[in-house]
Amino acid sequence: MHPVQPAPGDAVFNPGAAGNPPPTNPPPGFLSFESKKMSLTKKWDVVIVGTGAGGATIGYALAKAGKRVLFCEKGRAAVAGKSLTGQYAETFRSRVGAPAPEDRVVFEKAGRWWNTLNDESADKARAFVPFIGSGTGGSTAIYGAALERLFPEDFRPAENFSGAHGADLPEAWPVTFDELQPYYREAEALYGVQGTPDPLKSLNPPSYAAQGTALSPPNQELHTFLAGKGLDPYRLPLACDQIPGCNGCQSYICAKGCKNDSAKVCLSVALTQHGATLWDDCEVVSIDAGQNSVRRIRCIHKGESVQIEAETFILAAGALSSPHLLLRSRNHDWPQGVANGSGLVGRYLMRHYVDLYAIFVKSSRASNGLKQLAFNNFYNRDGDKFGTVQSFGDLPPPSVLVDSIKDDLQHTPFSPLAPLLELQRPIMTRALGMLFGQTTVLASMMEDLPYRSNRIVVETPQDPLRIHYTLSPYEKARIKAFRKLLKETFSPYRMLLIKQAENNQRIAHACGTCRFGDDPGTSVLNRNNRAHELENLYVIDASFFPSSGGTNPALTIIANALRVADHLTGGKTSR
């Protein structure tokens, strides 16, 4: 293979023979970086774009199998003493709404995405910053650490929604639950999941490292209440070591280091023990693909334009950014975007319908940072498929909640009232603090369905990230029915419904935008997550989901990454 000839001003990175090997005993938070002084005569075995649940996991498995792996991460490396831990980035921002330029550093240090996402679904376009990760570990750096399996029926989506006119639900995933089950077990062991098995999954029970900490008084109270109603509550499986003083660290980088995110579990091990390399602050801007394969990718690495060659390229930038990159990388061979012969790249966007319920419990101290409780009795009930209910943990600080309310208000017919809300900020902050200090919060997470019209929108290579996502009448009716069911379930408790389901800003579980399947005409990827039309391009994040299921997607992403790693190495990724 001849070395890549760079465009003017470009440098071409290749692994070479030397580099800077990582120390054998790295300090906490250490991540290894390859020197730019490299040979131009060799290629990487694998280049992985993104270091979240999918990217870090498959990179770890491939590096352990002896592959020369390069991770390209758009965000910053989370390094001890240089990251914002245990706190919300919003606490330090200069204004409500889209971050000001000076806020970028804060969001980057917090492991957060800082670019705006443009929602063009309504008559008036809205720009906001989605609550997703950007930096080592991706969204797992800020997740609530809930690692739940899908149910077997999730792998047969068409049979669950007879009235879903307009939704493109496949008869089945190309991979069965039974095929994925051993990788679920491996993923649970790798990420040190603690919890108790869901009684409704008795036919395929997971085994966890431990039960985790005892339920907090509010969660124990609700556990007893739900069991008394004939339901099946259980201790939510968490990828968390739960050391003394653990606060859960949902929505921000863990300050204590007990949350098992992808950077801790997989990325750091790949770097320090298996010779992988990480380039952070490395934004991939285009993919150079011919008719049959990807030749190289172009990046901006720490301000320098760079071209990178590899035998295999794996996109794991998330279900928003991966299709956005493919669609922006148009060329003569791919006029609709790379790997988009089907016209489906970016389509079938799903995000889950999430509502929050603040329940006024009797326990003396309601606040609890850990997500501990869950039940799935309404996941699939008498022909109505909804989703899971989980404890949410702590809400954001009251000041952040006030900012969120103000931002939402500015995009409603009541926008003139937003300045008045600002005048009442001290009162509102105190009131919200008192209100939620008396409650514990549960989240309902309902499956949303794949509609072709819900999509990532790209018209030119320069387009920013834009989405179009609307709810069908069928989806609105399902949301209403689930709310009614939960209201009845928790009676006579007094509770406050915090509606989130209809709000596109709550897009933390984006998936489905490069669905996998057996038919190249109706899917982007094959059953092993390789692009149908390109022999060396894989997409390993939540983009591959052909249906969203009704629970957290992270464990399924991780398990599937381990499965694909076995495929790429012929089953030689013993871990």
C-alpha positions in Angstrom: 0.0 0.0 0.0 1.4 3.4 -1.0 1.3 6.1 1.6 -1.6 8.6 1.3 -0.6 11.8 -0.5 -1.9 14.6 1.7 -3.8 17.6 0.5 -2.1 20.9 0.8 -1.5 21.6 4.5 -2.4 18.1 5.6 -0.3 15.7 7.6 -0.8 12.0 7.3 -0.8 9.9 10.5 0.2 6.3 10.6 1.2 4.1 13.5 4.9 3.5 12.7 7.1 1.5 14.9 8.0 3.9 17.7 5.6 6.4 19.1 5.3 7.0 22.8 4.4 3.9 24.8 2.2 4.3 27.8 3.6 3.9 31.2 3.1 0.5 32.9 1.6 2.1 36.0 -0.3 5.2 34.8 -1.7 7.6 37.3 -5.5 7.9 37.7 -7.1 9.5 34.8 -4.1 9.0 32.5 -4.7 8.4 28.8 -2.1 7.7 26.2 -1.5 9.8 23.2 0.6 8.8 20.1 3.3 11.2 18.9 2.8 12.8 15.6 6.3 11.8 14.5 5.2 8.6 12.8 6.1 6.7 9.7 4.1 7.4 6.5 4.5 3.8 5.2 2.1 1.9 7.4 -1.6 2.0 8.1 -3.7 1.4 11.2 -5.5 -1.9 11.4 -8.6 -0.1 12.8 -9.6 3.5 13.2 -12.5 4.1 15.6 -14.4 7.4 15.5 -15.8 7.9 19.0 -15.1 6.4 22.4 -18.5 5.8 23.9 -20.3 2.5 24.7 -19.8 1.0 21.2 -16.5 2.6 20.2 -14.5 2.0 23.4 -15.8 -1.5 23.8 -15.0 -2.8 20.3 -11.7 -0.9 20.4 -10.7 -2.6 23.6 -11.6 -6.0 22.3 -9.8 -5.5 19.0 -6.7 -4.1 20.7 -6.6 -7.1 23.1 -6.8 -9.3 20.0 -3.6 -7.7 18.7 -5.0 -5.1 16.3 -3.3 -1.7 16.0 -6.2 0.6 17.0 -6.5 4.3 16.8 -9.3 6.1 18.6 -10.4 9.5 17.3 -12.4 11.4 19.8 -13.9 14.8 19.0 -14.0 15.9 22.7 -11.4 16.0 25.4 -9.8 13.3 27.3 -11.1 13.2 30.9 -7.9 13.6 32.9 -7.9 13.7 36.7 -7.6 17.3 38.0 -8.4 18.8 34.6 -12.0 17.8 34.2 -15.2 19.1 35.7 -16.4 16.3 37.9 -19.5 15.9 40.1 -21.1 19.1 38.7 -23.4 20.2 35.9 -21.8 22.4 33.2 -24.9 24.5 33.2 -24.0 25.7 36.7 -21.1 27.7 35.1 -22.5 28.8 31.8 -22.9 32.5 31.0 -26.4 32.4 29.6 -29.6 30.3 29.0 -30.1 28.6 25.7 -27.3 27.7 23.3 -23.8 28.1 25.0 -21.9 31.2 24.4 -18.4 30.7 22.8 -16.9 31.2 26.2 -19.0 28.3 27.6 -17.3 25.8 25.3 -14.4 25.1 27.6 -16.8 24.4 30.5 -18.8 22.0 28.5 -15.7 20.3 27.1 -14.3 19.8 30.6 -17.6 18.4 31.7 -17.5 15.7 29.0 -20.5 17.3 27.3 -21.5 18.0 23.7 -21.4 21.8 23.2 -22.5 22.3 19.6 -26.1 23.2 18.9 -28.6 20.8 17.4 -31.2 22.4 15.1 -34.7 21.0 15.5 -36.7 21.9 12.4 -39.8 19.8 13.3 -42.0 22.7 14.2 -43.0 25.9 12.4 -40.3 27.7 14.3 -36.9 26.1 14.2 -35.3 25.7 17.6 -31.6 25.4 18.4 -30.4 23.7 21.6 -27.6 21.7 23.0 -28.5 18.0 23.5 -27.7 16.4 26.8 -25.2 13.9 25.4 -21.5 13.2 26.0 -18.5 14.4 24.0 -15.1 13.3 25.3 -13.6 10.1 26.4 -16.4 7.6 27.3 -18.9 9.5 25.2 -22.3 9.6 26.8 -21.3 6.8 29.2 -19.2 9.4 31.0 -22.4 11.2 32.1 -25.0 8.3 32.0 -26.9 7.0 34.9 -25.1 3.7 34.6 -28.3 1.6 34.1 -27.4 -1.4 31.9 -30.6 -3.3 31.0 -31.2 -6.1 28.5 -33.9 -5.8 25.9 -36.6 -8.4 26.1 -36.8 -11.3 23.5 -39.9 -9.7 22.0 -37.9 -6.5 21.2 -36.1 -8.5 18.5 -39.5 -9.2 16.8 -40.8 -5.6 16.6 -43.5 -5.9 14.0 -45.6 -8.3 16.1 -45.9 -5.7 18.9 -47.6 -2.8 17.2 -50.6 -3.7 15.1 -52.0 -0.1 14.9 -48.7 1.6 14.0 -49.6 2.8 10.6 -46.7 4.5 8.8 -44.0 3.0 11.0 -41.4 0.8 9.3 -41.1 -2.0 11.8 -39.1 -5.0 10.6 -40.5 -8.4 11.3 -37.3 -9.2 13.2 -33.8 -7.9 13.9 -31.2 -9.7 11.8 -29.7 -10.9 15.1 -31.8 -12.9 17.6 -32.0 -12.5 21.3 -30.4 -15.9 21.7 -27.4 -14.9 19.5 -26.9 -11.7 21.6 -27.5 -13.3 25.0 -23.9 -14.6 25.6 -22.6 -11.1 24.8 -25.1 -9.6 27.2 -23.5 -11.8 29.9 -20.0 -10.8 28.8 -20.9 -7.1 28.8 -22.5 -7.3 32.3 -19.4 -9.0 33.7 -17.0 -6.6 31.9 -18.8 -3.5 33.2 -19.2 -4.9 36.7 -23.0 -4.6 36.7 -24.7 -4.8 40.2 -28.4 -5.3 40.8 -31.0 -8.0 41.1 -32.6 -9.8 38.1 -36.0 -8.6 36.8 -38.5 -11.3 37.8 -40.1 -10.9 34.4 -36.9 -12.0 32.8 -36.9 -15.4 34.6 -36.4 -17.4 31.4 -33.2 -15.6 30.6 -32.0 -14.3 34.0 -28.9 -12.1 34.0 -26.2 -12.7 36.7 -24.7 -9.7 38.4 -21.5 -9.2 40.3 -23.5 -8.1 43.4 -26.8 -6.7 44.5 -25.5 -3.2 45.1 -26.2 -0.9 48.0 -29.3 -1.3 50.0 -32.4 0.6 48.7 -32.8 4.1 50.1 -35.9 4.7 52.3 -37.9 6.2 49.5 -37.0 3.5 47.0 -37.7 0.8 49.6 -41.1 2.4 50.3 -42.0 2.4 46.7 -40.7 -1.2 46.3 -43.0 -2.3 49.1 -45.9 -0.4 47.6 -45.5 -1.8 44.1 -45.1 -5.3 45.3 -48.2 -4.9 47.4 -50.1 -4.1 44.2 -49.0 -7.3 42.6 -46.2 -5.8 40.5 -42.6 -6.9 40.2 -40.1 -4.2 41.3 -36.4 -5.0 41.4 -33.1 -3.4 42.0 -32.0 -1.6 38.8 -28.8 -3.1 37.4 -26.1 -0.4 37.5 -22.5 -0.3 36.1 -21.2 1.2 39.3 -18.9 0.0 42.0 -20.9 2.0 44.5 -18.1 2.8 46.9 -19.0 4.5 50.3 -20.3 8.0 49.6 -21.3 7.1 46.0 -23.7 9.8 44.6 -24.6 8.1 41.4 -23.1 10.9 39.3 -25.9 10.9 36.7 -25.5 13.7 34.1 -21.9 14.5 35.0 -18.4 12.9 35.2 -18.0 10.8 38.3 -16.0 12.6 41.0 -15.2 9.4 43.0 -14.4 7.1 40.1 -16.9 4.4 41.0 -19.0 4.7 37.8 -18.0 2.1 35.3 -18.1 4.1 32.1 -16.5 3.1 28.8 -13.4 5.2 29.3 -12.7 3.6 32.6 -13.6 0.0 31.7 -12.4 -0.3 28.1 -10.6 2.8 26.7 -8.0 3.2 29.4 -7.3 -0.5 29.4 -6.9 -0.6 25.7 -4.5 2.3 25.9 -2.4 1.2 28.8 -2.3 -2.5 28.4 -3.0 -3.3 24.7 -1.1 -0.7 22.8 -4.0 1.3 21.4 -3.7 5.0 20.8 -6.1 7.9 21.5 -6.2 11.3 19.7 -8.6 13.6 21.5 -9.7 17.0 20.2 -9.8 15.1 16.9 -13.0 15.9 14.8 -13.5 13.8 11.8 -14.9 16.1 9.1 -15.2 13.8 6.1 -14.9 10.2 4.8 -13.1 9.6 1.5 -14.8 6.5 0.1 -14.6 4.9 -3.3 -17.2 2.5 -4.8 -16.3 -0.4 -2.6 -14.2 0.8 0.3 -13.2 3.7 2.5 -9.8 5.0 1.6 -9.2 7.5 4.4 -10.8 9.9 6.7 -10.0 13.6 7.1 -9.8 15.1 10.6 -9.0 18.3 12.4 -6.7 17.2 15.2 -5.8 20.0 17.6 -6.2 22.5 14.9 -4.2 20.6 12.2 -5.8 19.1 9.1 -5.0 15.4 9.0 -5.7 12.4 6.8 -5.8 8.9 8.3 -5.6 5.5 6.5 -6.7 2.2 7.9 -7.7 -1.3 6.9 -11.0 -0.9 8.8 -13.0 2.1 9.8 -15.6 2.0 12.6 -18.0 4.9 13.2 -19.1 5.1 16.8 -19.9 8.8 17.1 -23.5 8.3 18.1 -26.8 8.1 16.2 -26.8 11.8 15.5 -23.1 12.4 14.5 -22.4 9.1 12.6 -25.1 9.6 10.0 -24.4 13.3 9.8 -20.8 12.5 8.9 -21.8 10.0 6.3 -24.3 12.4 4.7 -21.8 15.3 4.6 -19.2 13.1 2.9 -20.7 13.2 -0.5 -18.6 12.6 -3.6 -18.8 11.4 -7.2 -19.2 7.8 -6.1 -21.7 8.6 -3.3 -23.8 11.6 -4.4 -26.4 11.0 -1.5 -23.7 10.5 1.1 -21.3 7.6 1.9 -22.9 4.2 2.3 -26.3 5.7 1.4 -27.3 3.8 -1.7 -30.5 2.9 0.1 -31.3 6.5 0.8 -31.8 5.5 4.5 -28.8 7.0 6.2 -30.1 9.4 8.8 -33.7 8.1 8.6 -35.8 6.3 11.2 -34.5 8.5 14.1 -35.8 7.4 17.4 -35.2 8.9 20.9 -37.5 7.3 23.5 -40.4 9.1 25.1 -39.3 9.9 28.6 -41.5 11.5 31.3 -40.6 12.2 34.9 -42.9 11.6 37.9 -42.1 13.4 41.2 -43.8 11.3 43.9 -44.4 12.6 47.4 -43.2 9.7 49.5 -43.6 9.3 53.3 -39.9 8.6 53.9 -38.1 11.3 55.8 -35.4 11.9 53.2 -36.5 11.6 49.6 -33.4 12.8 47.8 -31.2 10.0 46.5 -28.5 10.2 43.9 -28.6 6.5 42.9 -31.0 5.1 40.3 -32.1 2.0 42.3 -35.6 0.9 41.5 -37.3 -0.4 38.3 -40.3 -2.4 37.2 -41.4 -3.7 33.7 -45.0 -4.8 34.2 -46.1 -2.4 31.5 -43.3 -3.2 29.1 -45.7 -5.4 27.2 -49.1 -5.6 28.8 -52.2 -7.2 27.2 -51.1 -6.3 23.7 -50.0 -2.7 24.7 -46.3 -2.3 24.5 -45.0 0.7 26.5 -41.6 0.5 28.3 -39.8 0.6 31.6 -40.2 2.6 34.8 -37.0 3.5 36.7 -35.9 5.7 39.6 -34.3 8.7 38.1 -31.9 9.7 40.9 -31.4 13.3 41.7 -32.7 16.1 39.5 -30.4 18.9 38.4 -29.9 21.7 40.9 -32.9 24.1 41.2 -31.0 26.9 39.4 -30.5 24.6 36.4 -34.1 23.6 36.4 -35.2 27.3 36.4 -33.0 27.9 33.4 -34.5 24.9 31.6 -38.1 26.2 32.4 -37.2 29.6 31.1 -35.6 28.2 27.9 -38.7 26.1 27.2 -41.0 29.0 27.9 -39.2 31.1 25.3 -40.3 28.6 22.6 -44.0 28.7 23.5 -46.8 31.3 22.9 -46.1 32.4 26.4 -42.5 33.6 25.6 -43.3 37.2 26.8 -43.5 35.8 30.3 -39.9 34.6 30.2 -38.4 37.9 31.5 -40.9 37.8 34.4 -39.7 34.4 35.3 -36.1 35.7 35.5 -37.3 38.4 38.0 -38.8 35.6 40.1 -35.7 33.4 39.9 -34.7 33.5 43.6 -38.3 32.6 44.6 -38.5 29.9 42.0 -35.2 28.4 42.9 -36.2 28.1 46.6 -39.6 26.7 45.7 -38.2 24.0 43.4 -35.6 23.0 46.0 -38.3 22.6 48.7 -40.7 20.8 46.3 -38.2 18.2 45.1 -36.7 17.8 48.5 -40.1 16.1 49.5 -40.2 13.8 46.5 -38.4 10.9 44.8 -38.4 10.9 41.0 -39.2 8.1 38.7 -38.8 8.1 34.9 -41.0 6.3 32.4 -39.2 5.3 29.3 -41.4 4.4 26.4 -40.4 2.8 23.1 -40.8 5.1 20.1 -41.3 3.7 16.6 -39.2 4.1 13.4 -40.8 6.5 10.9 -38.9 7.2 7.7 -39.8 11.0 8.0 -38.0 11.3 11.3 -34.4 11.9 10.3 -31.1 13.8 10.3 -31.4 16.5 7.6 -28.3 17.3 5.5 -28.6 19.4 2.3 -25.0 20.5 1.8 -21.6 19.3 3.2 -21.4 22.4 5.4 -24.8 21.8 7.0 -24.8 21.8 10.9 -26.6 19.0 12.6 -30.3 19.3 12.0 -33.2 16.9 12.8 -36.8 16.5 11.9 -38.8 14.5 14.4 -42.6 14.6 14.8 -45.0 12.4 16.7 -47.8 10.6 14.9 -51.3 10.4 16.3 -50.6 6.8 17.2 -47.6 7.8 19.3 -49.4 10.6 21.0 -52.2 8.2 22.0 -49.6 5.7 23.4 -48.0 8.4 25.5 -51.4 9.5 26.9 -52.3 5.8 27.7 -49.0 5.2 29.5 -49.5 8.3 31.6 -53.0 7.3 32.6 -51.8 3.8 33.5 -49.0 5.2 35.8 -51.3 7.7 37.4 -53.7 4.9 38.3 -50.8 2.7 39.5 -49.4 5.2 42.0 -52.7 6.2 43.4 -53.2 7.3 46.2 -49.8 8.9 46.2 -49.7 12.6 45.3 -47.4 13.0 42.3 -46.3 15.7 39.8 -46.0 14.7 36.2 -43.1 16.5 34.5 -43.9 16.1 30.8 -40.9 15.4 28.7 -42.0 12.9 26.1 -43.1 15.4 23.4 -40.0 17.6 23.8 -37.3 16.9 21.2 -34.7 18.4 23.5 -34.9 15.2 25.5 -32.9 13.2 22.9 -30.4 11.4 25.1 -31.2 8.0 23.6 -31.0 8.7 19.9 -30.9 5.6 17.8 -31.9 4.0 14.5 -30.3 6.2 11.9 -28.2 3.5 10.2 -30.4 0.5 10.8 -29.0 -3.0 10.2 -30.8 -5.8 8.3 -30.4 -8.4 5.7 -31.8 -6.5 2.7 -29.6 -3.7 1.3 -32.7 -2.0 0.0 -34.3 -1.5 3.4 -31.2 -1.2 5.7 -27.8 0.6 5.8 -25.8 -2.1 7.6 -25.7 -5.9 7.4 -26.1 -8.2 10.4 -22.5 -7.6 11.4 -22.9 -3.8 11.3 -20.8 -3.5 8.1 -22.2 -1.1 5.5 -23.8 -3.2 2.8 -21.9 -1.4 0.0 -18.5 -0.8 1.6 -16.2 -3.7 2.6 -14.3 -1.9 5.4 -16.9 0.5 7.0 -18.8 -0.4 10.2 -21.2 1.6 12.4 -21.2 0.3 16.0 -23.2 2.9 18.0 -27.0 3.0 18.5 -27.4 3.9 14.9 -27.9 0.2 14.1 -31.1 -0.2 16.1 -34.0 -1.1 13.7 -36.4 -0.5 16.6 -35.7 1.3 19.9 -37.0 -1.1 22.5 -38.4 0.2 25.8 -35.3 0.5 28.0 -31.8 2.0 28.1 -29.8 1.1 24.9 -26.3 1.1 26.4 -26.0 -2.6 27.3 -27.3 -3.7 23.9 -24.7 -1.4 22.2 -21.9 -2.8 24.4 -23.0 -6.5 23.8 -23.3 -5.9 20.1 -19.8 -4.3 20.0 -18.4 -7.5 21.6 -20.3 -9.6 19.0 -18.9 -7.6 16.1 -15.4 -7.7 17.5 -15.7 -11.5 17.5 -16.8 -11.4 13.9 -13.8 -9.1 12.9 -11.3 -11.4 14.6 -12.8 -14.8 13.9 -13.8 -15.2 17.5 -10.3 -14.5 18.8 -11.1 -11.7 21.2 -10.9 -13.8 24.4 -11.4 -11.5 27.3 
